[in-house]
Amino acid sequence: MRKIYLFCFLFVLNGLFAQKKDKLYPVAVYEKVWQEKNSDTRLKMIKSIWLEDSTFEDPSASIKGIVAFNNVINEFYKKNPDAVLISGAKIVKDNYVTWEWKALDSKNNLIIAGREFARLNGKGQVSKIISFWDKGATLSEADILKNLEADNLKLAVKYYESLFKTKDFDALATVVADGAVYNQAAGLPYGGAYVGLSEWTKMFAKSTEFFDFQIEKEPVYFSDASKNEVIIYFTLNCKSKKSGKTMSVPISEHLDLKDGKITAVRSFYSDTKTFAEFLKSKK
């Protein structure tokens, strides 16, 4: 009987590993793309995992499409012809993957290091890549960055919990810096830039005139300790107070941090125009 249980356990475990392996396939190809220095060969590889509306963002570029992405890599190798890219372990959450990486030259000197964030579409392709750089990274600073990342993530969790779950603005005040800026999508009826927590609360109050919400999908957190930035991805189910209709709204919030406080928040919606029309529509 024990052998049967062991066999079943190993069978399930093998299935889980297979699922993760399949999910990581586009990431594995993405890494091979960066290691391929021949532009034409690389372009063929990119087409297998990249769509015309797939996007890539790093401090040097913000582009969309297959050819544009290939050009970014071409430019990298023009500046660093002998670069060798090395990737770290992958962290997978739903259709999101993040990992650390570094680029070394022919003498094994560090050129650049950072973290990659990938959003997959679940069909074997990459929807979005955000690449975070840390030009001053050295191996001896790894533990420092990990500790800073842990602190930043704790701060981001407290922000999210206080704002979207407990609605505890006293707790929120402990993580928001004086003069912090909240950039709300301009197309929304409560859009604009709000400076200071008191102005934030006015914006939040105004938003409640248009909709109620429930958390549909719990947040996924990603951070770049070297830039003191945390990105929160979550989904709200919103109910319009004018029409009574409901809408699922995926949101990402980009938090800038300094000295243990949030200094800026940038809020992005998957489709701002549609959400704005949803809020203004009547029965």
Backbone bond lengths (Angstrom), bond angles and torsions (degrees), N, CA, C in turn:
res aa  C-N    CA-C-N  psi(-1)  N-CA   C-N-CA  omega(-1)  CA-C   N-CA-C  phi
1 M - - - 1.467 - - 1.534 110.77 -
2 R 1.351 115.41 -40.66 1.460 118.65 178.87 1.519 111.31 -61.96
3 K 1.336 115.84 -37.10 1.457 119.67 178.79 1.521 111.17 -63.26
4 I 1.331 115.97 -38.15 1.465 120.36 178.65 1.522 110.45 -64.18
5 Y 1.358 116.70 -46.01 1.465 120.55 178.19 1.524 111.09 -60.18
6 L 1.326 115.56 -42.60 1.464 120.18 -179.49 1.524 110.37 -63.72
7 F 1.323 115.81 -41.93 1.467 119.93 178.90 1.523 111.14 -62.17
8 C 1.339 116.36 -44.18 1.472 121.04 179.63 1.525 110.73 -62.83
9 F 1.338 115.44 -42.66 1.460 119.70 179.53 1.520 111.01 -61.31
10 L 1.339 116.52 -45.86 1.453 120.83 -179.73 1.523 111.22 -65.13
11 F 1.332 116.31 -35.19 1.471 120.77 178.98 1.529 110.70 -64.51
12 V 1.339 115.95 -45.99 1.473 120.53 178.96 1.516 110.26 -64.95
13 L 1.349 115.82 -43.48 1.460 120.02 -179.37 1.521 110.95 -61.54
14 N 1.315 116.34 -41.28 1.461 120.93 178.54 1.525 111.02 -63.35
15 G 1.346 115.59 -37.55 1.458 119.76 177.89 1.511 112.57 -64.18
16 L 1.340 116.07 -40.18 1.465 120.28 178.74 1.518 111.14 -65.45
17 F 1.325 116.38 -41.86 1.466 119.79 178.19 1.525 110.89 -63.12
18 A 1.336 116.13 -38.34 1.468 120.31 179.79 1.518 111.11 -64.95
19 Q 1.354 116.28 -40.97 1.463 120.21 178.63 1.518 110.64 -62.08
20 K 1.339 116.66 -44.00 1.459 120.42 -179.83 1.516 110.69 -65.03
21 K 1.336 115.73 -40.17 1.460 120.26 179.91 1.515 110.50 -62.04
22 D 1.340 116.94 -43.95 1.458 120.65 179.24 1.525 110.90 -63.92
23 K 1.321 116.99 -39.97 1.456 120.77 -179.38 1.524 111.06 -65.17
24 L 1.326 115.73 -33.37 1.456 120.09 -177.85 1.528 112.74 -84.49
25 Y 1.329 117.68 -2.10 1.469 119.71 -178.54 1.530 112.42 -55.37
26 P 1.363 119.92 -51.19 1.468 118.31 179.84 1.525 113.36 -62.07
27 V 1.339 117.29 -29.29 1.463 120.54 177.42 1.527 109.90 -69.71
28 A 1.347 116.00 -40.65 1.464 120.13 178.24 1.526 111.04 -61.89
29 V 1.336 116.33 -41.37 1.466 120.27 178.09 1.522 110.13 -67.49
30 Y 1.335 116.52 -40.47 1.467 121.53 177.94 1.526 110.99 -56.65
31 E 1.337 116.62 -42.34 1.459 120.02 178.75 1.533 111.42 -66.38
32 K 1.343 116.28 -38.82 1.467 119.88 178.07 1.528 110.45 -65.90
33 V 1.329 115.71 -34.11 1.468 120.68 177.02 1.528 110.09 -57.78
34 W 1.325 116.27 -45.17 1.462 120.59 -178.85 1.539 112.21 -69.67
35 Q 1.314 116.83 -23.42 1.461 120.03 -179.57 1.528 112.14 -87.14
36 E 1.340 117.30 -12.73 1.464 121.97 -179.40 1.531 110.11 -86.95
37 K 1.336 117.39 119.89 1.456 121.14 -175.97 1.531 113.59 -93.66
38 N 1.335 117.76 -12.49 1.458 120.88 176.43 1.524 109.41 -83.94
39 S 1.321 116.88 119.84 1.462 121.48 -172.68 1.523 113.18 -61.40
40 D 1.345 117.91 -44.49 1.466 120.66 -177.48 1.522 111.68 -67.50
41 T 1.322 115.82 -43.41 1.467 119.90 178.07 1.519 110.46 -62.47
42 R 1.332 115.37 -42.88 1.454 120.84 -179.83 1.525 111.37 -62.55
43 L 1.321 117.26 -40.47 1.460 121.63 -178.48 1.529 110.74 -59.53
44 K 1.322 117.16 -40.80 1.469 120.80 178.16 1.528 110.56 -63.20
45 M 1.317 116.03 -39.24 1.465 120.09 178.58 1.522 111.22 -66.94
46 I 1.329 116.13 -41.41 1.469 120.38 -179.28 1.521 110.83 -59.65
47 K 1.321 116.67 -40.79 1.468 121.29 -176.77 1.524 112.60 -60.77
48 S 1.340 117.38 -23.43 1.464 120.09 -178.47 1.525 112.86 -76.25
49 I 1.330 117.56 -19.18 1.478 119.69 -176.78 1.520 113.43 -129.34
50 W 1.331 116.85 -5.13 1.470 120.69 -171.68 1.521 109.17 -117.52
51 L 1.331 116.46 139.54 1.456 122.00 178.74 1.527 109.79 -108.77
52 E 1.308 116.36 165.60 1.464 119.45 179.95 1.523 112.26 -66.57
53 D 1.332 117.03 -21.15 1.471 118.68 177.08 1.534 111.95 -103.61
54 S 1.341 117.32 7.93 1.464 120.56 173.65 1.531 108.76 -71.69
55 T 1.324 116.26 143.60 1.463 119.96 -175.03 1.527 111.04 -122.64
56 F 1.330 113.87 152.54 1.461 121.68 177.65 1.525 107.80 -133.17
57 E 1.337 115.50 132.06 1.461 120.15 179.76 1.524 109.82 -133.75
58 D 1.329 115.81 130.75 1.454 122.04 168.32 1.522 107.14 -148.60
59 P 1.330 119.61 177.09 1.464 119.74 -177.03 1.518 114.64 -60.23
60 S 1.332 118.36 -16.08 1.461 120.27 -178.34 1.521 113.51 -101.58
61 A 1.336 117.32 -14.20 1.464 118.87 -173.30 1.514 111.43 -157.58
62 S 1.326 115.27 153.27 1.461 123.22 170.93 1.522 105.96 -142.04
63 I 1.335 116.47 100.43 1.458 120.13 -168.90 1.530 111.27 -131.66
64 K 1.329 114.48 167.76 1.458 121.69 177.29 1.529 108.20 -136.95
65 G 1.322 116.62 139.79 1.454 120.39 174.05 1.513 114.48 104.88
66 I 1.318 114.94 167.60 1.460 123.09 -172.96 1.528 112.16 -72.35
67 V 1.318 116.79 -54.13 1.465 121.02 -176.33 1.527 110.64 -63.81
68 A 1.313 116.53 -41.50 1.471 120.46 -179.08 1.526 110.82 -61.61
69 F 1.338 116.48 -39.88 1.465 119.68 178.55 1.530 110.65 -65.48
70 N 1.304 116.69 -41.77 1.467 120.59 177.61 1.528 110.83 -60.47
71 N 1.313 116.68 -38.80 1.470 120.66 179.21 1.527 112.06 -64.67
72 V 1.337 116.85 -35.28 1.466 120.48 177.47 1.526 110.25 -60.42
73 I 1.335 116.35 -44.19 1.466 120.17 -179.62 1.527 110.80 -68.62
74 N 1.344 116.09 -38.27 1.473 119.44 175.67 1.520 111.26 -56.93
75 E 1.323 116.66 -43.96 1.458 121.30 -179.74 1.527 111.23 -64.62
76 F 1.324 115.87 -36.60 1.468 119.47 178.81 1.522 110.63 -62.37
77 Y 1.337 117.01 -44.39 1.468 119.73 -177.92 1.528 112.87 -76.00
78 K 1.318 117.59 -20.89 1.465 119.32 172.20 1.528 110.02 -64.73
79 K 1.338 115.35 -38.35 1.466 120.25 -179.17 1.528 111.89 -83.86
80 N 1.337 115.83 -28.34 1.468 120.15 -175.68 1.530 109.69 -134.42
81 P 1.330 117.89 70.07 1.467 121.12 -173.51 1.519 114.96 -63.21
82 D 1.336 117.56 -25.35 1.459 119.46 -177.97 1.530 112.94 -103.54
83 A 1.315 116.79 15.80 1.464 121.22 -175.84 1.532 111.89 -65.29
84 V 1.324 114.34 141.33 1.461 121.72 173.74 1.524 106.94 -124.18
85 L 1.331 115.92 124.73 1.454 120.78 -176.21 1.517 111.02 -97.48
86 I 1.335 116.02 134.64 1.459 122.56 -179.86 1.526 108.56 -126.63
87 S 1.326 116.23 131.36 1.461 120.91 -176.98 1.521 111.58 -111.41
88 G 1.327 115.26 150.65 1.457 121.49 177.84 1.515 112.20 -96.37
89 A 1.331 115.76 -171.23 1.459 122.14 -178.87 1.523 110.86 -66.55
90 K 1.318 115.69 150.02 1.458 122.16 -177.21 1.524 110.72 -96.03
91 I 1.328 115.31 140.17 1.466 121.96 172.12 1.523 106.54 -112.15
92 V 1.336 116.17 121.83 1.468 121.44 -175.02 1.521 109.68 -113.36
93 K 1.329 116.10 128.03 1.464 122.57 173.66 1.516 107.67 -136.11
94 D 1.327 115.73 111.33 1.464 120.80 -176.13 1.534 108.64 54.47
95 N 1.320 117.31 -123.79 1.461 120.59 179.42 1.526 112.16 -99.59
96 Y 1.325 116.48 24.47 1.454 121.34 179.20 1.526 109.28 -115.55
97 V 1.314 116.15 138.83 1.460 121.80 179.28 1.521 108.22 -134.79
98 T 1.322 116.66 138.00 1.454 120.44 175.98 1.524 109.41 -137.70
99 W 1.322 116.80 148.48 1.457 121.59 179.51 1.524 110.10 -160.51
100 E 1.319 115.02 157.43 1.461 121.09 176.90 1.529 109.54 -90.02
101 W 1.333 115.75 154.96 1.464 120.30 -179.59 1.527 109.05 -150.16
102 K 1.326 114.44 164.14 1.467 119.77 173.98 1.523 108.77 -150.87
103 A 1.316 115.85 155.92 1.458 122.85 177.20 1.521 108.51 -120.67
104 L 1.331 116.19 126.53 1.459 122.23 -179.88 1.525 110.08 -113.25
105 D 1.338 116.94 151.11 1.457 119.58 175.13 1.534 109.94 -89.68
106 S 1.337 117.14 -175.79 1.464 121.58 -175.49 1.525 113.12 -64.73
107 K 1.341 116.01 -18.53 1.468 120.23 178.73 1.526 111.74 -99.47
108 N 1.329 114.75 13.20 1.468 121.73 178.18 1.525 113.31 68.57
109 N 1.327 116.70 22.02 1.458 121.18 174.67 1.525 109.33 -86.91
110 L 1.322 114.92 144.78 1.466 119.67 -179.40 1.524 110.84 -73.29
111 I 1.341 116.89 123.52 1.466 121.99 176.21 1.517 109.91 -88.30
112 I 1.313 114.80 -51.18 1.457 121.07 -177.85 1.520 108.25 -162.29
113 A 1.324 116.05 153.98 1.460 121.08 178.36 1.522 108.62 -142.84
114 G 1.305 116.11 166.61 1.456 118.64 179.22 1.505 112.24 172.67
115 R 1.314 115.07 -154.51 1.464 121.58 -179.72 1.521 109.42 -137.77
116 E 1.306 115.49 141.03 1.457 122.09 178.33 1.519 109.44 -107.32
117 F 1.311 115.61 138.34 1.463 121.40 174.59 1.523 107.79 -121.28
118 A 1.342 117.13 126.71 1.465 121.30 -178.72 1.523 110.17 -123.15
119 R 1.327 114.87 136.53 1.460 120.63 170.78 1.522 107.13 -110.94
120 L 1.336 117.35 121.53 1.448 122.60 -177.59 1.529 110.16 -99.44
121 N 1.334 116.95 154.77 1.470 119.14 -179.75 1.523 113.24 -94.46
122 G 1.344 116.74 2.41 1.454 119.98 178.82 1.514 114.18 78.73
123 K 1.319 116.92 1.78 1.465 121.55 -179.46 1.531 111.30 -119.63
124 G 1.331 115.89 20.39 1.449 119.67 178.07 1.508 114.79 88.54
125 Q 1.362 116.73 14.55 1.453 119.95 179.23 1.527 110.91 -129.03
126 V 1.316 114.35 160.98 1.460 121.35 178.33 1.521 109.21 -96.02
127 S 1.331 116.66 127.65 1.466 120.92 177.95 1.524 111.75 -88.86
128 K 1.344 115.42 -37.82 1.463 118.64 -175.26 1.527 109.78 -156.06
129 I 1.317 114.72 141.80 1.461 121.66 172.32 1.526 108.60 -126.17
130 I 1.323 116.11 130.22 1.457 120.97 170.29 1.519 106.45 -118.00
131 S 1.315 116.43 121.09 1.460 121.94 -177.08 1.524 109.71 -109.03
132 F 1.306 116.01 119.88 1.458 121.90 179.92 1.524 109.34 -100.89
133 W 1.308 116.57 133.68 1.462 121.97 -178.16 1.522 111.20 -105.45
134 D 1.298 114.14 152.14 1.456 121.96 169.25 1.527 106.64 -140.83
135 K 1.320 116.81 85.01 1.463 121.59 -174.05 1.528 112.45 -62.24
136 G 1.315 116.09 -26.62 1.460 118.41 -177.49 1.521 113.46 -94.73
137 A 1.328 116.25 11.39 1.461 119.12 -175.53 1.518 111.81 -66.61
138 T 1.304 116.07 139.74 1.456 122.61 170.18 1.516 107.36 -134.72
139 L 1.275 116.45 156.74 1.461 120.15 -176.97 1.517 111.73 -58.94
140 S 1.306 118.34 -31.69 1.461 121.38 -177.63 1.528 112.65 -71.06
141 E 1.329 116.71 -14.54 1.459 120.62 -179.68 1.526 112.44 -94.23
142 A 1.332 116.56 0.05 1.469 120.21 -173.70 1.531 111.97 -57.87
143 D 1.327 116.49 -46.34 1.462 119.57 -178.21 1.522 111.68 -65.27
144 I 1.339 116.04 -36.05 1.466 120.03 178.60 1.523 110.58 -62.78
145 L 1.323 115.86 -44.28 1.463 120.37 -179.75 1.524 111.66 -65.72
146 K 1.332 115.83 -38.29 1.466 118.93 179.20 1.523 110.88 -64.42
147 N 1.320 116.55 -40.58 1.465 119.61 178.08 1.515 111.57 -65.64
148 L 1.334 115.82 -41.41 1.460 120.02 178.74 1.520 110.25 -64.97
149 E 1.318 116.64 -39.72 1.457 121.04 178.76 1.524 110.80 -61.37
150 A 1.326 116.22 -43.37 1.467 120.39 179.51 1.529 110.94 -61.10
151 D 1.323 116.90 -42.31 1.463 120.97 178.61 1.529 110.83 -65.20
152 N 1.328 116.20 -42.26 1.458 120.12 -179.64 1.522 111.74 -64.31
153 L 1.323 116.58 -38.98 1.461 120.52 179.26 1.531 110.89 -66.53
154 K 1.318 117.01 -40.46 1.464 120.28 176.78 1.529 110.40 -60.33
155 L 1.318 116.04 -41.29 1.464 121.47 179.10 1.524 110.55 -63.06
156 A 1.346 116.10 -44.25 1.467 120.86 -179.10 1.525 111.29 -65.10
157 V 1.322 116.73 -38.97 1.471 120.53 178.60 1.527 110.19 -63.78
158 K 1.323 117.09 -42.96 1.467 120.62 179.45 1.517 110.54 -63.58
159 Y 1.330 116.90 -40.39 1.464 121.44 176.43 1.523 110.66 -58.69
160 Y 1.334 116.18 -51.46 1.467 120.34 -177.23 1.533 111.41 -63.16
161 E 1.334 115.97 -47.82 1.465 119.96 -178.45 1.529 110.80 -60.26
162 S 1.331 117.07 -43.10 1.471 121.47 -177.51 1.522 111.56 -66.68
163 L 1.334 117.13 -37.84 1.453 120.68 -174.52 1.518 112.89 -85.03
164 F 1.327 117.26 -46.18 1.455 119.66 -170.74 1.529 114.77 -100.90
165 K 1.329 117.61 -16.57 1.465 118.97 -178.79 1.530 112.77 -110.54
166 T 1.333 116.63 -62.82 1.463 119.79 -175.78 1.522 112.58 -86.49
167 K 1.343 116.71 -18.44 1.475 122.00 -175.92 1.533 110.38 52.85
168 D 1.320 115.01 43.15 1.465 122.73 -178.40 1.535 107.78 -98.89
169 F 1.323 116.15 96.55 1.463 120.24 -175.84 1.530 112.41 -76.11
170 D 1.325 117.44 -19.83 1.462 119.52 173.60 1.523 109.64 -68.02
171 A 1.338 116.10 -42.15 1.468 120.40 177.05 1.521 110.34 -67.52
172 L 1.331 116.13 -38.00 1.458 120.45 178.60 1.523 110.99 -61.38
173 A 1.312 116.14 -38.82 1.470 121.09 -178.30 1.528 112.06 -61.39
174 T 1.324 117.74 -25.91 1.471 120.52 -177.85 1.525 112.49 -74.99
175 V 1.341 117.85 -13.99 1.471 120.06 -177.76 1.530 112.53 -115.51
176 V 1.335 117.44 1.34 1.467 121.36 -177.90 1.530 109.70 -108.72
177 A 1.318 116.89 126.77 1.456 122.13 -179.50 1.532 111.13 -73.56
178 D 1.323 116.57 155.37 1.463 121.05 175.16 1.531 108.75 -61.54
179 G 1.302 116.69 134.13 1.457 120.85 178.54 1.517 114.61 75.11
180 A 1.340 117.47 13.13 1.462 120.69 178.44 1.526 110.07 -62.24
181 V 1.324 116.53 144.26 1.470 122.13 -175.26 1.524 109.98 -107.72
182 Y 1.321 115.73 128.93 1.475 121.91 173.95 1.528 107.49 -108.01
183 N 1.332 116.15 113.90 1.460 121.39 178.98 1.517 109.37 -97.53
184 Q 1.328 115.39 103.20 1.460 121.26 179.13 1.519 109.28 -93.87
185 A 1.328 117.71 145.42 1.464 122.26 -176.44 1.524 111.14 -51.82
186 A 1.333 115.77 126.73 1.467 121.46 -172.99 1.524 112.71 -63.49
187 G 1.319 118.53 -27.03 1.460 120.91 -176.83 1.511 114.51 -75.65
188 L 1.320 117.52 -10.38 1.460 120.79 -178.62 1.530 110.33 -85.29
189 P 1.351 118.02 154.94 1.472 120.49 -178.68 1.521 113.48 -64.22
190 Y 1.306 117.62 -14.62 1.467 121.69 176.60 1.531 109.93 -118.98
191 G 1.320 117.11 24.31 1.457 122.13 -177.62 1.522 112.72 -74.40
192 G 1.326 115.09 165.15 1.460 120.81 178.02 1.514 111.50 132.41
193 A 1.322 116.23 -175.34 1.467 122.94 178.72 1.525 108.94 -103.98
194 Y 1.325 116.62 128.20 1.464 122.15 -177.74 1.531 108.89 -120.80
195 V 1.320 115.86 125.82 1.465 121.38 -174.37 1.526 109.58 -107.40
196 G 1.316 116.11 122.97 1.459 120.95 179.18 1.518 111.97 89.37
197 L 1.340 116.15 147.18 1.460 120.69 -175.51 1.522 112.83 -61.35
198 S 1.326 117.69 -33.05 1.468 119.30 179.65 1.522 111.07 -62.77
199 E 1.346 116.84 -37.24 1.466 120.28 177.05 1.526 110.55 -73.74
200 W 1.327 116.16 -32.99 1.470 119.52 176.21 1.530 109.92 -59.16
201 T 1.335 115.26 -46.62 1.468 119.15 -176.77 1.523 111.51 -63.53
202 K 1.332 117.05 -32.92 1.470 120.00 175.91 1.526 110.28 -64.99
203 M 1.347 116.22 -40.76 1.454 120.46 178.76 1.523 110.59 -65.41
204 F 1.350 117.22 -43.49 1.455 120.78 178.72 1.525 110.79 -61.40
205 A 1.335 116.36 -42.02 1.463 120.94 179.29 1.527 110.80 -63.11
206 K 1.336 116.14 -40.38 1.458 119.73 179.17 1.525 111.38 -65.53
207 S 1.322 116.55 -36.21 1.464 119.53 -179.79 1.518 111.86 -63.69
208 T 1.346 116.95 -30.87 1.463 120.38 -179.48 1.527 112.16 -70.38
209 E 1.333 117.20 -13.12 1.461 120.29 175.26 1.525 111.26 -72.00
210 F 1.335 116.19 -18.59 1.455 120.41 -174.07 1.522 114.18 -107.05
211 F 1.327 118.05 -29.34 1.466 118.13 -177.44 1.521 112.44 -158.88
212 D 1.331 114.15 156.33 1.454 123.03 167.23 1.520 106.74 -105.97
213 F 1.328 117.08 159.48 1.462 117.66 -179.26 1.518 111.43 -144.61
214 Q 1.321 113.71 157.14 1.450 122.83 169.12 1.528 107.38 -129.73
215 I 1.300 116.91 150.47 1.464 120.31 178.15 1.519 108.68 -76.01
216 E 1.309 115.49 118.09 1.465 121.34 -179.64 1.526 111.21 -91.29
217 K 1.331 116.15 -38.35 1.456 120.78 -179.92 1.517 109.00 -137.30
218 E 1.328 116.02 123.99 1.460 121.22 -177.48 1.535 110.42 -63.24
219 P 1.329 116.55 154.60 1.467 120.13 -173.06 1.525 114.58 -70.85
220 V 1.325 114.04 151.87 1.459 123.07 168.99 1.522 106.22 -114.38
221 Y 1.320 116.69 129.74 1.462 121.24 -176.31 1.528 110.62 -108.86
222 F 1.327 115.06 135.99 1.457 121.30 172.63 1.529 107.85 -134.56
223 S 1.326 115.55 143.99 1.459 117.36 -176.54 1.512 111.67 -138.32
224 D 1.318 114.91 157.64 1.461 122.62 172.06 1.516 106.17 -127.03
225 A 1.331 115.64 97.12 1.464 119.98 -175.21 1.514 112.09 -61.54
226 S 1.344 116.84 -32.00 1.458 119.44 -177.04 1.521 111.82 -66.58
227 K 1.331 116.98 -24.31 1.462 120.40 179.79 1.521 112.16 -112.07
228 N 1.360 116.34 5.74 1.460 120.49 -178.72 1.526 111.81 51.47
229 E 1.319 114.80 52.10 1.459 120.65 -179.45 1.525 109.61 -131.51
230 V 1.335 116.17 138.11 1.459 122.07 174.39 1.520 108.21 -127.09
231 I 1.333 115.53 137.39 1.460 121.36 177.41 1.521 108.27 -113.32
232 I 1.327 116.06 130.48 1.467 121.67 179.84 1.535 108.24 -115.64
233 Y 1.337 115.85 123.99 1.465 120.91 175.99 1.523 108.14 -112.20
234 F 1.341 116.08 128.78 1.461 120.49 179.36 1.524 109.01 -155.70
235 T 1.322 116.71 170.78 1.464 121.33 -178.96 1.522 109.73 -131.54
236 L 1.321 115.76 130.59 1.462 122.14 175.42 1.518 109.98 -107.61
237 N 1.315 115.75 146.49 1.469 121.16 169.57 1.514 106.57 -102.89
238 C 1.336 115.96 110.57 1.466 121.40 -172.97 1.524 111.17 -103.65
239 K 1.327 115.47 142.44 1.464 121.82 176.62 1.521 108.77 -118.04
240 S 1.323 115.87 118.18 1.461 121.03 -178.96 1.523 110.73 -69.59
241 K 1.333 116.03 131.86 1.469 119.98 179.22 1.522 111.83 -76.52
242 K 1.332 117.06 -19.32 1.464 120.38 179.36 1.520 112.23 -84.06
243 S 1.316 117.05 -45.09 1.466 120.70 -174.72 1.519 113.70 -103.04
244 G 1.332 117.35 -21.04 1.457 120.52 -175.76 1.517 113.09 80.58
245 K 1.331 116.97 -0.63 1.465 121.19 -179.56 1.526 109.74 -77.54
246 T 1.327 115.39 159.19 1.460 120.88 177.37 1.525 110.15 -116.75
247 M 1.330 115.45 155.30 1.465 121.09 -178.67 1.519 109.47 -150.96
248 S 1.322 115.79 135.65 1.453 121.51 174.53 1.531 108.79 -84.34
249 V 1.333 116.76 124.84 1.463 121.01 -172.55 1.530 111.07 -125.24
250 P 1.343 118.13 101.20 1.470 120.02 173.28 1.535 109.77 -72.52
251 I 1.325 116.26 135.62 1.462 121.87 -175.91 1.522 109.25 -134.40
252 S 1.314 116.46 143.60 1.464 120.41 168.70 1.520 107.44 -123.54
253 E 1.309 115.43 136.01 1.462 120.61 176.13 1.522 108.22 -120.07
254 H 1.337 115.40 128.03 1.461 121.79 -179.68 1.533 108.27 -103.39
255 L 1.308 115.62 117.94 1.460 121.78 -176.37 1.535 109.90 -105.31
256 D 1.327 116.01 127.47 1.464 121.81 171.18 1.529 107.67 -98.89
257 L 1.325 116.20 134.04 1.455 120.62 -176.62 1.524 111.74 -125.85
258 K 1.326 115.02 152.32 1.460 120.94 176.16 1.521 108.49 -156.52
259 D 1.327 115.77 130.03 1.462 121.95 177.31 1.526 112.15 53.32
260 G 1.339 116.51 41.52 1.457 120.90 175.44 1.515 115.28 75.82
261 K 1.331 117.44 18.04 1.467 121.49 179.32 1.530 109.71 -135.08
262 I 1.325 115.90 155.80 1.462 121.56 175.44 1.524 108.58 -85.42
263 T 1.311 116.75 124.95 1.469 120.70 -178.88 1.523 112.37 -103.31
264 A 1.338 117.25 -19.94 1.464 119.87 179.72 1.528 109.69 -160.08
265 V 1.325 115.06 147.71 1.467 122.30 174.21 1.517 107.88 -131.20
266 R 1.327 115.34 130.06 1.471 120.94 174.24 1.522 107.68 -117.65
267 S 1.317 115.96 121.17 1.460 121.06 -175.86 1.526 110.22 -103.12
268 F 1.350 116.36 130.16 1.462 121.80 -179.64 1.528 109.63 -124.97
269 Y 1.340 116.05 138.57 1.462 122.38 178.29 1.525 109.42 -112.22
270 S 1.330 116.57 150.49 1.464 119.53 -178.32 1.527 110.70 -63.58
271 D 1.337 117.32 -31.63 1.470 121.46 178.26 1.529 107.25 -151.12
272 T 1.318 115.67 87.97 1.467 120.52 -175.23 1.525 112.09 -62.18
273 K 1.331 116.96 -41.32 1.463 121.11 -177.43 1.522 111.14 -61.74
274 T 1.331 116.66 -47.60 1.465 120.63 -179.77 1.523 110.86 -63.86
275 F 1.334 117.01 -39.41 1.460 120.06 179.89 1.521 110.81 -66.67
276 A 1.342 116.94 -39.82 1.470 120.56 178.34 1.514 110.76 -63.19
277 E 1.324 117.01 -43.02 1.476 121.00 178.63 1.522 110.33 -65.35
278 F 1.327 117.10 -36.90 1.459 121.74 177.45 1.529 111.12 -61.62
279 L 1.338 117.05 -41.09 1.460 121.05 -178.72 1.533 112.26 -69.57
280 K 1.329 115.77 -31.96 1.470 119.70 -176.70 1.506 114.05 -90.86
281 S 1.338 117.13 -14.51 1.471 120.45 -175.89 1.519 111.13 -68.08
282 K 1.322 113.51 150.69 1.471 120.25 178.82 1.521 109.09 -112.63
283 K 1.317 116.28 169.68 1.476 120.88 -179.56 1.522 110.45 -62.36
